[in-house]
Amino acid sequence: MKTALLLVDVQNDFCPGGNLATARGDEVASKIAELISTPDSRTRDYVATVATQDWHIDPGAHFSEKPDFVDSWPVHCVADTYGAEIRGPVRRDLIDQFFKKGEYSAAYSGFEGKNADGALLGDWLREQGVTHLDVCGIATDYCVRATVLDALKEGFEVRVLRGMCSPVDDKGGADALQAMMDAGAEIV
Ligand code: VGL
């Protein structure tokens, strides 16, 4: 059994002060920062720590001047801007691979992401022999949910670190945890 830690979209724009801030973004970033520098007894030894990043150039109707916050959103995580950078105090140097997604599409799922060599997240994980994923990040009800559901479809065993996930909306976050559990994820 090989487990990787998957950080979903822990980016400035999804944290307080950002263009699409979630209320618990900074709390989650702090907890994740601590986890990756000093894994605790709840977490396993990870063979890799990987991060996904929303990385938009022209994602079409995903961006809107009048967003509905369900299918359309304020401009966020524009490629090569501060809003798209990994949120501190999470340390980039403790992340082994970055998978960017959504240049020209909504791309909620991290499994649409590619690393600097153009490898898809799922293919890269399989190449490392990863079978299990611990997933956390932002937002519980959108990108975390979509990423976890795809991970399960691709055959990974998934644990969701719920204390290290931040939702857009509390009700949406609770529904997403239920949906991920129903699909076969363990919520810890
Ligand atoms: C996300 C809304 C819009 C996310 C991305 O990372 O969960 N949410 N784009």
Boltz pocket constraint, residues with backbone or C-beta under 6 A from the ligand:
constraints:
  - pocket:
      binder: B
      contacts: [[A, 9], [A, 14], [A, 54], [A, 73], [A, 106], [A, 108], [A, 138], [A, 139], [A, 140], [A, 141], [A, 142], [A, 143], [A, 144]]
      max_distance: 6.0
